């Protein structure tokens, strides 16, 4: 649904926040309604009870007077067809009306969601003229959404209007971050170019296979991209050992792996038989990550941000874990890497990623970048 169209064809603030036309309940303005959607997402993450967002988009399909009259009918209908716990508001002021149906129960055919969709569609059809009904674009969006691996984008942007609002408000910071990414990645590629050649030779001499390893990863908003690394494993290896350990790590049942006999241990495979001897050295020094500066230059990653997961990792995510993929681009380094790395549990790593997204600033990025070399050399946790 396109909500970016002008809504000037519908007059002024006839239905702004506050009491609406006779027979309607209060209708929140755009800012307030977006805030409600954000709060309902967080509530659903804890309760596991889905909510339904219904949008009725008028667009520019009707002249001003007709649009106002149709909207009055819609709001009056919603007032009698929705529960007191449901929230009505402007998804886009004077253009698209939304209703959040809270705690609706299980999803699926014949479920509360399906019944709600059918009931609301029939109610609106009964109360609007056929021409009016056909000119209103009605859509339904359930949270948590199904993150299908088959699509190009896993998340439904309609359910995250607050993130779009935040991005628009932080345009200067985002532009600064992108300039830092371009300048930093170009400088790094130039600085490490002699090392690229040395690593490539070492990989080719010690094991069969390509120099670079390309892997599908999940980026911001669930969009997949191809991540570049120096190959640190034998070719044609079995990923099941990593898949199983990662699944246990995410659900909180993984045990710490031994770490050079120091008794500490890490939440990462430290004795992975797939890794070559040169690959083991590269991983401990994070040299295998150097090609990702190309991903940064392309705009798929940032210098600083959450690490991009493999698709089968995302399959095991709890609903609240997904937020680490939605608020900022994935990065080469981040708050997790300089705060304990693989020594901390997965949930703690996600909390650090979310903390970074909430408190991001160019100065914070700079501080993390300056701390990264010390974390790599002295902090441990890389395997």
N, C-alpha and C positions, 0 to 999 in steps of 0.2 A: 504494500500500500504506500502510495506517495503522499507524505504529509508535509512536503516542502513547498507546496503550492501556496500562492497568495490567497488570503481569506478575506480580502477587502470587499468582496461581493456581498458579504453578510455584514449587516450594519453594526458598527461600533461595539459597545460593551453592554449590549442588551441583556446578556446572560452571564455577566461577570460573577465572581465569587460573592456569596451571600444569598439571600432568599431569591429564588427565581420566580417565574410566572406562577399564577395561582395553581395550586395543586402540586407544585414541585417542592423538593427539598433543596437545601443549600447545594450549590454547585461550586466546587473549588476552582480557583484559577489555575492556570497552567503550572506555575511554580509549585503551588501547594499539592496539586494532583501528582506531579512527578515525584514529589517527596513521599507521598503515600505509597506509590509503586515501589520505591526503593525500600521503605520500611517493611512492606509486605514480603518482598523478596527475602529480607533478613529474617523475618518471622517464620517464613516457610522453611528456611535452612535449618531452623531449630526444631520446628514442630513436625516437619515432613508432610504437612497438609497443603496440597496445591491451592493456588488461587487462579481465578480466571479473569483476564482483562478483555473486555469487549469494547471495540472502537466503532463509532459511527461517524464516518468522514463525509462531510458535505462538499468539500472542495469548492469548485467554482461552477457546480452544475446548475445552480438556481440563481435567479436575480435576487437582489437584496431583500425585497419585501417577501417574496415567496420563501426565501431561505430562512428568514426570521420566523415566519409562521410555521414552517416545517419543524424548525428547532424547538419552538414552543410545544408542539405536539409531542416531539420525541422526549423532551424533558418531563412533560406531564405523564407520559406513558411510563417512563423509567421510575417515576416517583411511586407509582402504584404497583409496579411489577418487580421491584427490588426489595430486599430486606433492609432493616434499619442498620445492620452491620455492614452493608455494602456501601461503597463510596463512589459518588458521581463527581466528575470534574472535567475540565478542559484538558484534553491531551495536547491540543493546539488551540489557543484561544480563538473563539468565534469561528472555528472551522471543523474540529474533530472533538466530539464528546466521547468520554470514556467512562466505564463502570468497572470497578474492581470488586469481584465477587469473592469474598474471603472464605478460606477453609472449606472448600467445596467437596473434599473427599477424593476418592480414588479416580484415576483417569482410565480411559479405555472405552470401547463400545458398550453402550448400555449402562455406563457409570453415571455418577452425579454430573460430571462435566458434560457428557453427551446430552443428558436430559436438560441441563441448564441451557445449552446452546439451542436445542430444539425449541424449548419453551420461550426463550427470549426472541428468537426469530419469528415464531408464530404470533407472539404478542405485538411486536412491531408491525408485522404485516396486517394484523387486524385493525390497528389504530391509525395507520397511514393510508392515504390514497395510493393506488397502485403506481401511479406516476412518481409520487414522492418516494415510495419505498424503493423503486428501481433506481432512483437517482442518489440514494444514500448507500455508500459503500460500507458494509458491515463486516467486521473481521473479529475473530476470537483468537486469543493467545494464552496458553496455559503455562504457568511456571510451577515447578521446574520443567523446562522444555527438554525434549529428547535430543541429545547430542549425537545425531547419526554420523557415523564415520564416512558415509558415502558422499556427503555434500561438500561444497567448497568452504562453507562457513557453518560452524557448529552451533553458535549462539543465535538467538533471535533478537536483533537490535531493538525491536519495538518494545521489548520488556525492560530496556535499560535507557530510558530517556534522560535520566539524571546523569548518566555518564557522558552523553552527548552534550548536555548543558555544561558540565564541568569542563569538557574539552574546549567548548566555545569560549568559556570564561578564562581559560588558561592558554590562550593562543600564543601569547608572547613567550611563556615558559616552554611550550611545546616547540616553537620555532627555535628558541635558544638551544634546547636539547638536541634538535635535529642538526643544527649547525655544529654543535660539539661532536655529534656522532660522525658527521662527514669529515671534519677536520681531524678528529682523533683516529678514525679508521685509515685515512690516507697517510697520516704520519706514521702509524703503526706498520702499515704495509711497506712503506718505504724503509723504516728502521729495521724491520725484521726480514727484509728480502734476502740477505745473505744466509740467514738461518733457514729460510724456506728451502733453499737449494741443498744445504747440508742435511736437513731432515729428510728430504726427498731421496737423496742418495742412500742414507742409512736405511730407510724403509725398503727400497728396491733391493739392496744388497742382502738384507737379512730375512726377507720373506717374499713369497710370491703374491702378486696382486697389485692393484692400483695404488698410487701414492695417496690419493684423496678418498675419503669415505663420505658418501652422500646418504643422508638419512631423512626421512619425512618426519617433521616435527610440527607441533601445533603452536601457532603464534597468537598475537593479540586478536581477541574476538573469536577465537577458535579457527582462524584461517590457517590452513596448512602451508608449509613452505619446505624447501629442501635445505637442510643444514649441512655445512661443509666442515670437515675435520680431517686432520691427518689420520690415515688408517693406523690403528693401534692393535687390531685383531687379525687373526688368521681369516682368510676368505672362506665363504660358505660355512660359517659357524652356526651353531644352534642357539637361538636367542631365548629358548625356553627357561634356562637357568636364571637369566636376568629378569624375564617377564614374571616368573614366580616370586623372586625375591622382592621385586618392586611392588607387586600386589600385596605381599605381606607387610612391606614397609608402610604403604598407604593406609592399610586398615589397622596398623599398630601392633602387629604380631611378630614383626621381624626381630631377630636377635642381632646384637652387635657382632660384627666380624672382627677377627684378630688383627692387630695393628703392630707389626714389627716387635712383638713381644713386650710392649710397654704396659700391657694390662689395661689400656684405655678402651680401644676398640672403636669401630665406626659403623654407622648405618649405611654401608655400601659394600659391594662385593670386592673384597681385597685379595682373594685368591681365585680370580677368574681364569679358568684354563684357556679361554678364547684369546687372551691378551698375549701378544708377542713380547720378547725381551725388550726390544726397542720401544714397543708400545707402553710397556710398564714404566719405563723411564719418562716417556713423554707425558703420561698421565700424572705422574707424581709432580712434575714440574709444570703441568697444564700447557705444554707446548703443542699438544694435539689440538688445542682450541684456536690456534692462531689464524687458520683460514676463515674463521667466523667474522673477521674484520670485513671480509667480502660481503657477508650477509648484512652487516651494519651499513656498509656503503650502499647496498641495494635498498635499504629501508625496511628489511624484514626483521631486523633486530636493532637493539640499541647498545651502546657501550655499557650501560647500567640498566638492570631490570631482572625480573625473575628468569630462571633457566627455562628454556622451552622444552616441554615434555614430549615423549614419544606417544603416538596415538593409543597404544595399549595401556599406558599409564593413565591417560585421561578416562579410559573406560572404568577404572577402579576409583575414580574421584568421588568423594562425597560432594553434595551440592555446593557447600560453602567453599570447597577447594577450588571450584571453577573461577571464583572471583580473581584469582591470581593471574588468569589469562585475559581478563576483560578490561582492566583498568590502565595497564601500561604495556608497552612492547616488551618482549623477552630480551634479556641482555647477556653479554659475555660474563660480566661480573655483577655482583649485587650485594645487598645488605646481608643476605644469608652467607655468601662466600667469605665475608670479612668478619662474621660473627660466630664462627664455630663450624661452618661447613658441614661435613658428613657426621659430625659428632652429635648433632641434634636430630630429634625425631621429625618425621615428615610434617606433622601438624604445626610444630614450632617453626619450621621453615616457611610454611604457608603464612603463618601469622606475621613473620618478618616481611614477606613479600607484600602483604596487605598494608602493613605499617609504612613500607616504602611508598606505596601508591598514594596513601593518604597524606604523607608529609613531603612528597617530592619537591625538590627545587634544584636549579643548576648548581648551587653551592653544595647541596647534599651529594649530587653526582660526583662533583670534583673531589669531595672528601673520601667517597668510596673508592674512586679511581686511585687516589694517592695511597690508600690503605691496602689495595689489592696486591701489589708486589710483595709486601711483608707477609700477607696472609698466605700467599703461594709458597714463599720460601720457608717461613717459620711456623705457619699456622697448622700445617698438615691437613689431613682430611681428603686429599686428592688421591684417587686410585683408578 
